[in-house]
Amino acid sequence: MRISIRTMSISKTSIPTPTRRSTSYSMWIFKRAPFRPKGRMFRHAVVGLALAVALIAMLPGCTKVESSGASGLHPWTIPGTMRWADGEEPDNLNPLLSTELLVNDLSAFTMGYFFQFGPRGEAVPDLCVEVPTQANGDISADGRTLRFKLRHGVAWSDGAPFTSADVAFSVRAILNPRNNVLSREGWDLIQRVETPDPYTVVFHLRQPFAPFLDKFFTPVGNPAILPEHLLAKYPDLNHVAYNQLPVGLGPFVYTAWRRGNEVEMAANPHYWGGPLKLKHVIFKIIPDANTVLTQVRTHELDVDVRVPANEVSEVRSLPGVRTIDVVSNSFRHLDFNLSRPALRDLRVRQAIAHATDRRAIWEKVYHRVGVVSNAPFPSSSWAYAPGLPGYAYDLGAAARLLDEAGWRLGSDGLRHRKGEALRLTLVGNIGNPLLDSTVLVIESSFKRLGIELEYKRYPTPLLFGSYAAGGIIATGKYDLAIYAWQLQPDPDLSLLLECRSVPPHALNYVRYCNPAFDRLQEDADTHYDRARRRRDLIAEQRILSHDLPWIVISNIEEVFALNPDLKGLAPDLDEVFWNAAQLSM
């Protein structure tokens, strides 16, 4: 599963989950990415940390062309209508309250944000006319004041005018303790909001906050701007009817949500960007993965987002199907619970790293989809640290490290120290064949090394539940865990690894604490100079390579299958439909 950081969204890719995509559980500032249910191995990203970056490889697959109709479109194409699917039912359609990555995808069509993120993670003005910087004067010299200049002539999908008052109301809604928002990280730094005129909003912060582009009204797992004229009357927004069919500022408007079946959207007649080429969008709720694949084959779907690794080869060979590949901001990793006595010893963690055959996992489980890497950030990220040391698969080196740590091989085939056998528990989610296959690869090596591995599987909501809800990982009831984090465009590992982020405070599930790491992260978060921040983030990645709180298995590659008649789709490192207004069919 992948957990995505709202600043990380929890993308539950506990290693990809099979089947179609499942509900994304958002931990605090992370949103989980969906997984594919039965019959399909999809990856789970537990997700989401922010942690930002990425490399994009957009590789059109070989499309086997079939005869087109008189319109120049394939006979299966419905002009002006795009059909896509996922395996999960939305929990609601208001991204302020949703825990699902799916709702981010849907909101890209219907909701309004200050900025979008382009193909390489660059900020693209949407409802703002420019990106605030200190150079253009929109960020004060002390870094504590941010000015956002809003676009003129924008209306809500019900025709009401959009103004700075809506932004100020939305901030109040996020900070309202009665609203069940996923995270207030970053927002809690806002001391006050000023609206000097209908087209200007000024945020006054307690301290500089460099990752503000990831947090303040951007679509990567964050709240959208909400309509004051419809929602200001409510004491909280948790159960209002608005959440079922939100009024938004995006290029499309929700027209129907048929639970268990589909969500329909139509072109927004009030959209500020003008008439759209695409007139209708139909999102199908298809829990069965085999059905999704069948509908790709029969062209009943125009887009299949995040194709499971085990299906990529087949999908790339289908007639009348084009593919796009993107190395995303998500990475798979094996976590160590550093509160466990045996795993506090760096030599034991190093031995486990040498016993984890990452290349075999990449080849046998993920069919060479993705990038084996030592870094959490993709190589295209401005924060990528080249040349990080890794641990080659080497059982001899692993055995020597365990010997040095006092874990000696006994007659029972297990390693022992002071009368205790080296037994570890690895946790995962039920219904995740890719994870099951990964564990088989690891278990085989551990057995040869003398480590007994118990594999425990839990329902996804329990495994990734919050600390208060008794979540297995959040409460530290594990030794090892494999999942994925989906990072946001601006790299930020604070919620995942700072000392203050150990549960219940945030998402430091590995219970890692190194003051040197914290100092670097704090410096990166409070300075806007990109070069300085890059030095900080590279230095902290080198610390992580030494301290080894986790093993980076691979950077996740997303594969998208689409109807060749669909034009304009350009998934970025985190979003599929960031440029929904430019799509045509």
N, C-alpha and C positions, 0 to 999 in steps of 0.2 A: 504494500500500500504506500501511497505517497502522501506525505503530509506537507501541506503547503503552508508556508508561513505567511500570515497575513502580512505580515511582514514576512510572514511565511504562511503559506496556506497549507493546510495539511493535505497533501495530496496523497492519498494513501496508496502508496505503492509499496506496500510492505512487500517489497519486491512486488512487482506488478501482481495485482490480483488477477486471477483468471476470470473467467466469466466476463460478463460485460462490465461496465464500470459501476462500482458500487458507491453508495453514499459516501460523501466526503465528510469526514468528521474534522471539524476545525478545532485545533487546540489553540486556544487563546488567540495568538496572532497568526495561526496557521490554518489553512483550510485544506482538507484532505481531498485528493483527487479521486475520482471515481474509479471503480475497477470493473472488469468484465466478469459477469457471472458465469454459470455453468457452461462448460464446453469451450470456453475461450480463456486463454491465459493472458490476463492483462496485468499491467504492472501497477503497483500501488505506490504512491509517493507519499510518505509521511513526512510525501510531499511530503509543499509547499513551499522558513527561515528565512529568514530572509537572508538572505544570503543571496546575492544577485549576480547575474552574469550570463553570458553564454554565447555559444557559437552556433551559428545557423548554417545548416547545409541544406539548401533547398534544391532537391534533385528531382526533376520531373522524371517519372518512370516511363518506360516505353509503353505508349498507349497503342493498343491494337485497334485501328480505326475500322468502324463498320459504316455501312451506307447511311448518309444523312437524308433527312427529308427535304422538301422543297424550301423550307425556311433556312436550310443550312445547319439545323440542329439534328441531333440524333433522334430517332423515332420515339425513344423512351423519355425524352426531355419534355417537361411541361414549361413552356415559355413563361418567364417571370416568376416561377415558383421554385424554391429550393427546399429539399427534404433532407433532414439529417436525424440521427438517432443516438440514444444512449440507453443504458440499462437501468437507470435509476429514476425514481419519481422525485420531482422537486419537493423539498420540505415546505417551502413557500417561495415566492418570486421576488421578495425584497432582499437585496444583498446586504442590507444593514443587519439582518437577523439570520440569514441562511448560513448553514455550516457546509454547504456543498459547492464544490468546484463547478459542478454543472450550472449552478445559478449564475456564476461569473460568466460562463459562456452565453447563457440566455440574456443576461443583462447587457452584454456588448451590443445587442440589437436594440434594446429598448430604453436604457438608462443613460444619464448624463454625467460626465466626469470633467474635471479640470483638464486632464491630459489622457492620451492613450500612449502606448509604447509601440514603436515601430519594429521592423524586422530584426534590428540589431539591439533592441532594448533602449533605443533613444526615445526621449519624451517628445510626443507630438501634440501641439496645442489642440484642444477640442473646444470646451466652453471658455477657456482662457485664450487670449490672443497671443500670449508669449509666455515662455518659461522664465520664471523669476531667477535672476542671478544678481550677484553683487555688481557685476559690470554694467548691467542695464538699470541699476538702482532699485530694483524690486526687492532686493534683500539688503537690509541695513548693514552698515559697516561692522556693527557688533554681532550680526548674525541672528538677532532676536526678533526682528520684524520682517514679515513676509507680506508683500503686496501682490494680489492677484487681480489682473485686469480682465474683466468679463466681456464676452462677445455681445454686441448689440443685436437687437432684433430676434432674440431667441424666445420661443414659446413652449410651454408644456404641451403634451399631446392632447390635452383637453382644450387648448387654445389660450389658457391664461398666460400672462407674460412672466418670464423668468427674470429675477433680479437678485441683487446681492442679499436681499432679505431671506431668500431661500437658502443660501449658503450658510448664513448665520443661524437660521433655524436648524439646519442639518447638523451643524456642530453641536448645538444644544441637545439634539436628539441622541447623538453619539455619546455625549458626556452624561446624559440622564441615567442615573444608576438604576432606574426602573426598567430600562430597555435591555433586553438580553442580547447585547452585542458580543461579538466574538472577542474583540480586543479594543482597548483604548490606548494601546501603546502609541506614543507620539502625540495623540490627541490630548493626553493628559498634561502635555507641556504647554498647551494654549492657555494663557492667562485671560485674554479677552479677544473679542472679535469686533472690529469696527467696520461700518458700512457708510463711508462718507458720501457715496452716491449710488444709484442703482447698478452701476457697472464696475464698482471697485470694492474689494474686500481686503481687509488688513488683519493678519493674525499677529498678535503679540505673544511671544514665547518666553518662558522662564529662562531658557538657555538656547544656544544655537542647536539646530537639528538638521544635519546634512542630509539624512535619508527622507526628507519631507516629500520628495516626489513619489516615493513608494507608498506613503501613508495617506496623504491628504487628497481625497477624491480622485483616486486613480483606480483602474479596474482590476488590478491584480489582487483579488481577495479582499477588497476594501469596500466600505459603504459608498453608495452613489448619492448624488445630491437629491434631496427630497422636497416635495412641494409644500410650502408653508400653508398655502391657502386651503389645502385638503387635510392636513395632519396636525396643525397647531392646537386644535381643540382637544386632543387626546392627552391624558396624563402619561400614557406609555403606548408604544406601537406594537406590542407583542402579538396582539390578537385582532388587530383592526382588519376590516375587509379589504383595505388597500393592498395588503400583502398578497392577495390572491391574483389580482390583475393590476399591478402598479401603473400609475400614470407617470410617464418619464419624459426625458429630453432627447432620447436617441432617435435614430432614423426609422425605427419601427415601433408599432404599438401592439400590445397584447389584445387579441380579440377573443380568445377562448382558452380555457384550460380544462380539458376533459381528463379527469384523474384516471391514471392507469392506462391512458391511451395516447394523448398528444397535447401539445401546446401550440396554438396558432398565433401568428403575428402578421400584420399587414403594414404596408408603407405608411409612415406617419405624415398626414397631409400638412402638419404644422412644422415639419422638420426645417431647421434653419439652413441646412445645406442644399435645399431645393429638391426637385423631383428625383426619385430613385429609379434605377433601371430594374431592380428586383422589386416585385410587388408583394409577394407572399413568402413567408417562411413557415414551414411545418416541422416541428420537433416531435419525433415519435419516441414513445417510451417502450423499449423492447428489451425486457430483462434477459431473454435467452440469446446467448452469443451466437449460436448457430443460425438463428433467424436473422440476425444482423448480417452475417456473412452471406446468407442466401439472398437477402435483399440488395446487397452490393452486387452480387453476381447477376441478379435479374434487373438491376438498374431501377429498383423501387426506392433507392436512396441515392442522393446526389453527393453526400459527404459522409464518410465514416471517420470520425475523429479518433486519434490515438489508437491505431490498429494494434492489437496484441502482437508481441514479437513472434509468436509461433504461427501467425497467419500472414506475416509480411510477405514471405516468398510467394505464397499463392496469390495474394491480392495484387502483387506487382505484375503477375502474369495474366490477369483477367482481361479479356477483350473489352474495349470501351471504358477502361478505368485508368486514370492517371494518378500517380502518387507524388507526394511532397514529403521530404524528410527534413526534420529540424532537430538539431542537438539542443536540448532545452536547458532551462535553469534548474533542472531536477537531478538529483544524484542518489543512487542506491548506496547503502552503507550497512555495515555490521556494527552494532553498538555494543560497548562493554558497560556493564553496570559497575562503576568504580567504587560503589559502596560495598561490594563483595570482597572479602579478604583476599581470596586467591587472585582476583583480577586487579587488585591495587598494585601488584608487582608488575612493573613494566616489562620484565623479561617474559612473563607469562603471556602478556598481550602481544609481544613481539613474536613469540612462538606460535600463537594462534594466527597471527598475520601471515607467517611463513607457511602455515598449514591450510590456508584458504586459497584454493586454486581459482583465482579470479578469471583467468583466461578460459579455463574449462567451463566456468559458469556462463561466461559470455558466449562461448561457442555452442555448448550443449543445451543450455537452458534458453538463452535469448537469441540463438541463431545469428550471432554476430551483429545484432542490432544494438547500437549504443557504442560508447567509447570507454575502454578500460583506462582508468586514470587514477592518479594519486591525489588529485585536487578536487575539492567540492565544486569549484566553479569551472565552467567550460572554458576551453582555450580562447574563445572569442571575447571573454569578459575582460573589461579593463582591470579587474582585480585578480586575474588569473596569475598564479605563481608557477612559472616554468621550472622544470628541473627539481621538483620536490622528490625526496628520496622515498622509495617504496620498498616492499618486501616481496621478493620473488618467491614463487612456490618452491619450497625446499624443506622437506621433512627432516633431513639431517640437521640443518641449522636449527629447526624447531626443537628437535630432541636435545641438542646441546644446550639451548637456552633453558629448557625445563630442568635439565640436570643441574645447571648453575643455580637455578632458583630452588633447588632442593626437592624437586618432584622426580623421584626415582621410579623406574619401571619395575613392577612387582611380578610375581609368578602368576598372578591372575590376569596379566595383560594390561593392567591399569597402573597409572602413576600414583605414587603415594608420598605424602610428606607428614611427618609427625602423626602417623596412624590414620590420616585422612586420605581417602581416594579423591582423585581429580575428576569430579562429576559436575557437569555444567548443564543448565537448562536453557534452551533456545526457544523463544516464544514467537508465535505467528498467528495469523488469522485463518479461520476456517474457510474452505473454498478457494484456496489460492494455489493452484497447481504449479505455477512458476516458482513460488516460494518452496513448495514441497520438493520440487526437483532440485532447487538450490541446496536445500538442507541435505539431500541425499549425497550430493557432491562433497559437502563439508564433512558430513558424518563419516564417510569412507576414510577420509584423511585422518580425522580425529581418532578413529579406531586404531589405525596403524600406528598412531603416535602414543596411544595409551590414555586418551581422554574419553570418558564416557559422556555421550551427549544425549540428553532427553529432549525431545521435541514436543512442546505443548502448544496446542492450537485453541484459540478462543474465538467467540463471535467478535466481529470487527468492532461493534460499539463498546464491548467490554475491554478489548485489547487496547484501544486508543481512547478510552473514556478519560474524562478529566480526573484530576487528583481527588476532588470532592466526591466524584461518582465512583471512586474505587478502581479507576482504569489500571490495568495490569502494568503497563509501561510507566505511566505517570507515578504510580505508587512504588515503583522499583521492585516488583515481584518477578524478577527475571535475572538471568545472568547475561544472556546474549539476546539480541533482537535484530531482525533484518527488515528494513522498510526503506522509504525514500523521503527526502525532504524536497519540496519544491520551493526554490528561492525566488525572491522578487528581483526586479532589474537592478536595484541598488544593493550591493553586497552588505549584509549585516548579519553576523552570527551571534549577536548579543543574547537574543532570547534562547538560543540553543546551547550556549557554552559559557556565558558569564557566571561567576560565582553566585550572584544575586538571582539568577534565573533557575536555580534548582527548584523543582516542584515543592510546594504548591504555587510558587511565584511565577513560573514561566515554564519553558519547554526544555530545560537542561536535563533530559532524561538520563543522560550518562553520569550525572552527578560529578561533572568535571569542575575543577576550580584551580586556576592559575592566575595570580594577581598580575603577572606580566602580560598575559593575554588580555585581561580586563583593561589594563591601561592603554593598550594599543587600540582596542575596540572603542573605548571612550574617546580617545583622540580622533579616531576616524568619524565618529558620530557628531562631533562638535566643531568640525572644521569643514569649510566648503571647498577648499583647494583640492582638486582631484589628484594632483601628483602626491600631495602629502597623505591623502587617504589611501592611495594605492600602496605607498611604502608601508603604512600601518597594516593593511590587510595582507600583504605578502609576508610581512614579518610574522603575523599571527598564524598564517598557514604553516610557516616553517616550525613554529612552536608546536602546532598540532601534529605535524609529521613526527616530531620527536616524542611528544607525550602520548600519542596514540589513544585518544578516548574513543575513537571509532576507526574502522577500516573503510575507506572509500572503495566501493566495488566498481562502479562505473557511472559515467554521466549518461543520462537517459536520452535516447533518441526517439522523438515522436514521429510516427508515420501516419500520414493522412491520405485516404483514398477518395478520389472525387470524379465526378462526371466531367469529361473534358469540355463540355459546354459551359461549365461554371467558370466565369472569368473574375479575376481580381483577388481570389483567396490567397493570402500570404501570411500564414501563421508565424507569430514571432516566438520569442523564447518562453513566453508564458501564456499568451492568448492565441486563440484560434481565429476569432472573428473581430479583431480590433478595428478593422476597416470595413465594417459591415455595409456602410453607405456606398462603398465602391463596387460591391458585388453585382454581377449581372448574370442572367441565364437566358 
